[in-house]
Amino acid sequence: MIKSRIAHLGLVMAALGFTAATPVIGLSTAHAAEAVRAEIGTPLQNAQKLMKSGKNKEALAELRKADNVGNKTANESYLIERVRAAAASAAGDYDTAARSFENLIASGKLGAAEKAQFSEGLIGIYMRAREFGKANAAIERQLKDRNDPKLRAYLIQNYFAMGKTGEATRLLQADLQADEKAGRRPQEDQLQMLSNIQNKSGDKNGYINTVEKLATYYPKESYWLILLNRISGKPGFSSRLSVDVLRLRMHHNMLKKPNDYMELAQLVLRDGAAGEAVKIINRGYKEGILGVGPDAARHQRLKDLAEKNLAETKTKAAANEADLVKTGDKDGLVALGYALVSAGDTAKGIAMMEAAIKGGGLKRPDDAKLRLGQAYAMAGNKSKAVSTLRTVGGKDGTAEIARYTIMSL
């Protein structure tokens, strides 16, 4: 929004055809060539010289000499207003600038393209003067002729600045739906504005939904931090899912300290997935977070333990499976299958998980489907991962974990 405000003066001067290097203030050849009486031409030239020296208020005073001349032709009036529009805009005299722009637009001397340019410049003047009602009326007139995303953005900003958050929200949501329907990525600044409005108005569900869109289209750490902190602090969240929150944190490069990696690796080892623990620890070493500092020896001991458990997972898999089948421990079979997938035996591990889930009798069916979806993702089968994770329910955080896992694939 700040960048847009700064751009308004440039928008105004561009409409006039004026830049720092322009000696004559956007006077078209056709109009400048028409006869201009000396009593009009002299003040015009003097005003332009004063403007080049940055004396814009003095230029306005010089133009009033031309105003006092009677029986002006339409062309003379047009040239006076064009120079006045530039001088007033540069001087910050927005009332005068707005009247000049309005006169120029109504003069009938502007071509279609230039008329649209001047109309946009008038919008910029109103916005700089914080005349948002007038700006919006001018924008609405322009939008009837052309659906310009930039003008719609100005309209939304104005409603927001006026405190009309309902109107701003309506327009933002309409743009969001149009973008998504057309397969376009919504603008980040518009999503940020919508989330800000929703957060301040107490629309918690709308706020989280918009932050989820921000995290999907612009997967920045700041957006994921909001979402993952929310899950952990949500009433009813189960601590057994802390490992999954940490998995997502690692995926989005949010593990910054040795203890972050150590905690995740230990939780994964607790659940029997030694292959995954080895990958986590190796990543910590590769990033220079583990294996350094006063606890380097402790890091190495955990690494050795994970590698030992991984070797045992592979050698004892058949015996462990037999024991679990004998006791009818379906949850254990899901955990063993996941461990095998993390150890690299994806076909056997996934088949074991699928069979255990299909057989029923699980203590936590949604947890099992969550693990199966994660296993598919680990095996590189995104389509199966997504279709499985979409079936995960639960009110203790499993459904959110599944949804955020899909967003992270």
BAVODREN-526652 format. One record per atom (N, C-alpha, C): x, y, z. Coordinates in steps of 0.1 Angstrom, whole numbers, plus 5000, padded with zeros to 4 digits. Example, Ala and Ser with C-alpha at 12.3 -4.5 7.8 and 13.67 -1.06 7.14 Angstrom:
BEGIN
513249435078/512349555078/513249675078/512849785071/513749895071/512950005079/
***
This chain:
BEGIN
500849885000/500050005000/500950135000/502050135008/502850245008/503450274995/503950174988/504450184974/503450254965/502250204966/501150264958/500950414960/501050454973/500850594976/501950674970/503150624971/504350694966/504150714951/503550614944/503450604930/502450704925/501550754933/500450844928/500950964921/501951034927/502451154920/502951124907/503751014906/504250974893/503150944883/502050884888/500950854880/500350984874/500251084883/499651214879/500551284868/501851284871/502751354861/502851274848/502751144849/502851064837/501551104828/500451124834/499251154827/499451284819/500251374825/500551504819/501651494808/502251384807/503451364798/504651434803/504751454816/505851524822/506851434829/508151454827/509251394834/510251504838/511251464845/512251554849/512951624838/512951554826/513651604815/512751674805/511451684808/510551744799/510551894800/510951964789/511052114789/509652184788/508752114781/507452174779/506452074785/505552124793/504752034801/503651954793/504051854785/503151764779/502251834769/502651944762/501752004752/501951934739/500851884734/500851804722/501151904710/501851854700/502251934688/501052004682/499951934680/498751994674/498252114681/498052104694/497552214702/498552324704/499852284705/500852394707/501052474695/500752414683/500952484670/499852584667/498652574674/497552664672/497952804677/497452904671/497853044675/497453074690/498453124697/498253164711/498653314712/497753394717/498053534718/499253554728/499953664726/501153694735/500753704749/499553774752/499153784766/498853654773/498653544765/498453414770/499853334770/500553344758/501753274757/502853314766/502953444769/504053484778/503853424792/502753434799/502553374812/502753224811/502353154800/502553014799/504052984799/504853054791/506253034791/506953064804/506553174810/507153204823/506853104834/505553044833/505152944843/506052824841/506252784828/507052664826/508552684831/509052804829/510452824834/510552814849/509452874855/509452864870/509352724875/508552644868/508452504872/509752424870/510552454860/511852394858/512752424869/512552544876/513352584887/512752534901/511652454900/511052404912/510152504919/509852614912/509052724918/507552704913/506952604918/505652564913/504552664918/504552704930/503552804935/503652934927/504852974924/505053104916/504553084902/504652954897/504152924884/502652934884/501952894894/500552904895/500053054895/500853134902/500553274903/500753334889/501753294882/501953344868/500753304859/500253184861/499153144852/497853224855/497753284866/496553364869/496553484861/497653534856/497753644846/497053604833/497253474829/496553434817/495153414819/494753374832/493253364835/492553494833/493253604836/492553734835/492353784821/492953724811/492753764798/491353714793/490653804786/489253774782/489253704768/488053654765/487853594752/488853484748/489153404758/490153294754/489553194745/490353144736/489953034727/489952904735/489252804730/489252674736/490652614738/491452644727/492852594728/493652664738/493452794740/494252874750/493852824764/492552804766/492152754779/492752614782/492752534771/493252394773/494752404777/495552484770/496952494773/497252544787/496452644791/496552694805/496252584815/495252514813/494852404823/495952294823/496452264812/497452164811/498752194819/499152324818/500352364825/499952374840/498752434843/498352444857/498252304864/497752204856/497652074862/498952024867/499952044859/501351994863/501852074874/501752214874/502252294885/501552274898/500252254897/499452234910/499852094916/499951994907/500251864912/501651864919/502651924913/503951934918/504052014931/503152114932/503052204944/502352144955/501552034953/500751974963/499452044965/499052124955/497752194956/496752104949/496252004956/495451904950/494051954946/493452044952/492252104948/492352164934/493352244932/493552314919/493952204909/494752114912/495152004903/493951924898/493051894908/491851814905/490951884895/490752024898/489852094889/490452104875/491852124874/492452124861/492351994853/492551884860/492351754854/490951734849/489951774858/488551754854/488251844841/488851964841/488552044829/489251984816/490451934818/491151874807/490351744801/489851664811/489051544807/487851584799/487151694804/485951744798/486151834785/487451864782/487651954771/487351904757/487351774756/487151714743/488351714734/489551754740/490751764732/491651644734/491251554743/492151434746/491651314738/492651244732/492251124726/491851014736/491350904732/490850794741/491950754751/493150724745/494250674754/494650784764/494750904759/495151014768/494151044778/492851034774/491751064784/491750954795/492050834792/492150724802/493350754811/494450804805/495650834813/495350954823/494651054818/494351164826/493351124837/492451044834/491450994844/492150924855/493150844851/493850774862/494750874870/495250974863/495951084870/495051154880/493851174877/492851244886/492651154898/492551024896/492350934907/493550944917/494750954911/495950974919/495951094927/495451204921/495351334929/494351314940/493251264938/492251244949/492851154960/493551054956/494150964967/495151034975/496051114968/497051184976/496351284985/495251344981/494551444989/493651374999/493651234999/492851155008/491351185006/490951214994/489551234990/489051104984/488951004993/488750864988/487350844982/486350924987/485050904980/485150954966/485751064963/485851114950/486751024941/487850974947/488650874940/487950754936/487150704945/486350584942/485350604931/484750714931/483750744921/484450754907/485650814907/486450814895/486850674890/487250594900/487650464897/486550384891/485350394897/484250324893/483850354878/484050484875/483750524861/484750464852/485950454856/486950394847/486750244846/486350174857/486150034856/484949994847/484050084845/482950054836/483450034821/484550104818/485150104805/486249994803/486949964814/488049864814/488249804828/488349674828/488649604841/490149604843/490649704849/492049724852/492349674866/493149574867/493549524881/494149624890/494949714884/495549824892/494549914898/493549954890/492450034895/491649964906/491449834904/490649764914/491449764927/492749754926/493649754938/493549884945/493549994937/493350124943/492050144950/491050084944/489650094950/489650014964/490249904964/490349824976/491149904987/492249954983/493050034993/492250154998/491450214990/490750334994/489650295005/488950185002/487950135011/488650095025/489750035024/490450005036/490850125044/491350225037/491750355043/490650425049/489450405043/488250475048/487550395060/488150285063/487550205073/486350115069/486050115056/484950035050/485449895047/485749825058/486449695056/485449595049/484249605051/483249515045/483349525030/483349645025/483549665010/484849615005/485949645013/487249595009/487249445009/486649385019/486649235019/485949175008/484749235005/483949184993/484749184980/485449294978/486249314965/487449214965/488049204977/489249114978/488848974976/487748934981/487248794980/486848764965/486248864959/485748844945/487048834936/488048914939/489248904931/489948764933/489948724946/490548594949/489848474942/488548484942/487748374936/488048374921/488048494915/488248514900/489648454897/490648484905/492048444902/492148284903/491548234913/491648084915/490848014904/489648074900/488848014890/489648014877/490348114874/491148124862/492448054862/492847994874/494047934875/495248024877/494948144881/496048244884/496348244899/497648274902/498048294916/497548424921/496748434932/496348554937/497548644941/497348774941/498348864945/498648854960/499948854964/500248834978/499848954986/499949074981/499549194989/498049194992/497249144982/495849144984/495449044995/496148924994/495848825004/496348875018/497448945019/497849005032/496849105037/496349185028/495349285032/494049215038/493649115030/492449035035/492648975048/493848905050/494048845063/494148945074/494649065071/494749175081/493349215086/492449235076/491149275079/490449165087/490549045083/489848935090/490448915104/491748935106/492348925119/491849035129/491749155123/491349275132/489849265135/489049205126/487649205128/487249075136/488148995140/487848875148/487348755140/487448765127/487048645118/488148545118/488248465128/489348365130/489448265119/488248215116/488248105105/488648165092/488148285088/488448355076/489948385076/490448435087/491848465088/492748345085/492548235092/493348115090/493248065076/492048065070/491848025056/492648105047/492748235049/493548325040/495048305043/495448285055/496848255058/497248125051/496348025051/496547895044/496847925029/496048015023/496248045009/497648115007/497948205016/499248265016/500348165016/500248065025/501247965027/501347865015/500147855008/500047764996/500747834984/500347964982/500848034970/502248094972/502548134985/503748204988/504348135001/504848014999/505247935011/506447985019/506248105025/507248165033/507148115048/508248125054/508348075068/507348145077/507148275075/506348355084/504848305083/504448265072/503048215071/502948085077/503847995075/503847865081/503947865096/504747965101/504847985115/503548005122/502748095115/501348125120/500547995121/500547925110/499747805109/500147695119/501447665120/501947555129/501847595144/502047725147/501847765161/500347755165/499447785155/498047775158/497647625161/498247535153/497847395156/498247355170/499547385173/500047335186/499347405198/498847525196/498147595207/496647575207/496147495197/494647485196/494147395207/493047435214/492447345224/492147205218/492447105226/492246965221/493346905213/494346985210/495446935202/496146825210/496446705204/497046595210/498646605209/499246585221/500746595221/501346485212/500646375210/501346275201/501546325187/500946435183/501046485170/502146595169/502846615180/503946705180/505046675170/505246545169/506246495159/505846535145/504546535142/504146575129/504246725126/504046805137/504346955136/505746975133/506646905140/508046915138/508446875124/507846765119/508146725105/507846845095/506646905097/506347015088/507247135090/507647165103/508647265105/509947245098/510447115098/511647085091/511447105076/510347055071/510047065056/510147215052/509747305060/509647445057/510847525062/511947445065/513247505070/513147595082/512347545092/512047615104/512847565116/513547455114/514347405125/515747475125/516047545135/517247635135/518247595145/517847515155/518747485167/518947335168/520147305174/520447155175/519347085182/518747145193/517647075200/516447045192/516147135182/515047115173/515246975165/516446965160/516746835153/516746715162/517346735174/517446625183/516046585188/515146675191/513846645195/513046565184/513146615172/512446545161/512946405159/514346395159/514946255157/514546165168/514546205180/514246125192/512746075191/511846165187/510446135186/510246025175/510946045164/510745955153/511345815157/512445815164/513045695169/512045625179/511445705187/510445645197/509345575189/508945625177/507945565169/508445445160/509745425161/510345305154/510845335140/510745465135/511145495121/512545535121/513445445123/514845475124/515445535111/514945485100/515445535087/515145685085/513945725090/513645865090/514545945099/514745885111/515645955121/517045975115/517545875108/518845895102/518846005092/517846015084/517746125074/517646265081/516946275092/516846395099/518146435105/518846345111/520146375117/521146415107/521146335096/522146375085/521846515079/520546545079/520246685074/520846785084/520646765097/521146855107/522746865106/523346755103/524846765101/525146845088/524446815077/524746885065/524547035066/523547075074/523347215075/524247285086/525147205092/526047255102/525447295115/524247235118/523547265130/523947155141/524047025136/524446915145/525946885142/526546825152/527946785151/528946895154/528447005160/529247125164/528847165177/529747245184/529447305197/529647205208/529347245220/529647165232/528847035233/527747015225/526946895225/527246805213/528346825206/528646755194/528746605197/529246565209/529346425212/528046365214/527146435220/525746395222/525046375208/525246455199/524746445186/525246315179/526546285181/527046165175/526546045181/526246045194/525645925201/524245895195/523446005193/522145985187/522245935173/523245985166/523445935152/523745785152/524645745161/525045605161/523845525165/523045565175/521845495179/520845475167/520645585160/519645575149/520145485138/521445485135/521945395125/521945245130/522145225143/522045085148/520545035148/519645125151/518245085150/517745065136/518345135127/518045115113/518444985108/519644945112/520144805108/519244695114/518844715126/517944615133/516544615126/516044735122/514744735115/514844645103/515844645096/516044565083/516144415086/516944385096/517244245099/516144175107/515444255115/514344195123/512944215118/512844275106/511544305101/510644185100/511144075095/510243955093/509743905106/510643895116/510343835129/509343935136/509544065135/508644155141/507244155135/507244135121/505944125115/505144005119/505843895120/505243765124/504643785138/505343845147/504843865161/503543955161/503644055153/502444155152/501244085146/501444005136/500343935130/499743835139/500643765147/500143665156/499343725167/499743845172/498943915183/497843995177/497744015164/496644095158/496844245161/498044285162/498344425165/498444505152/497244555147/497244625135/497944765135/497844825147/498544955149/500044935148/500544825153/501944785153/502444765138/501544695131/501844675117/501944805108/501044895112/501145025105/502445095108/502845095121/504145155125/505345085119/505244945118/506344875112/506444905097/505244905091/505244935076/505845075073/505545175082/506045305080/507645305082/508045225092/509445215095/510245155083/509545055076/510244995064/510245095053/509245175051/509245275040/510345375043/510545415055/511545515059/512945455057/513045315058/514245245057/514645215042/513645245033/513945225019/513145115013/512545025021/511744915016/510244955014/510045045004/508745115002/507645014998/507944924989/506844834984/506344744996/507244685003/506844595014/506144675025/506744795028/506144875039/504744925036/504544975024/503245035021/502244925020/502644805014/501644695014/501244655028/502144655037/501844615051/500944715057/501144845055/500244945060/498844935054/498744925041/497544915034/496644795040/497344685041/496644565046/496144575060/496944635069/496544665083/495344755084/495344865076/494244955076/492944895070/493144815060/491944755053/491344655063/492144585071/491744485080/490844545092/491044675095/490244735105/490844695119/490044745129/490444715143/491544805148/491744915142/492845015146/492345095158/493245135167/492845215178/492645365173/493445405164/493245545158/493345535143/492245505136/492245495122/492745615114/492445735119/492945855113/494445875114/494945835125/496445835126/497045745116/496445625114/497045525105/496945575091/495845645087/495745695073/496745815071/496945895082/497946005081/499345945078/499645835086/500945775083/501045715069/500045655065/500045595051/500245705041/499545825043/499645935033/501145985034/501745995045/503046035047/504045935040/503745805041/504545705035/504545715020/503345735015/503245755000/504045874996/503945985003/504746105000/506246065000/506645995011/508045955012/508545875000/507645784995/507945704984/507845774971/507445894971/507345974958/506045964951/505045904957/503745884951/502845994955/502946114949/502146224954/500646214953/500146154941/498746144939/498146054950/498745944953/498245854963/498345914977/499345994979/499546064992/498346164994/498046244984/497046344985/495646274987/495346174979/494046104980/493846044993/494945984999/494845925012/494646035023/495446135023/495446235033/494146315033/493446315022/492146385022/491146305029/491346185032/490346105040/490546115055/491646185059/491946195073/491046295080/490346245091/489546335099/490146355113/489246375123/489746395136/489746535141/489446555154/489346695159/490546725169/491546635169/492646665178/493946705171/493746755158/494846805151/495246715138/494746595138/495046505127/494646565113/493446615113/492846665100/493746785095/494146875104/494946995100/496346945096/496946845103/498246795099/498146735085/497046665082/496946605069/496746715059/495946815061/495746915051/497046995049/497847025059/499047095058/500147015051/500046885053/500946795046/500746805031/499446805027/499046815013/499546945008/499347055015/499847185011/501347185009/502047105016/503547105016/504147015005/503246934999/503846834989/504246904976/
***
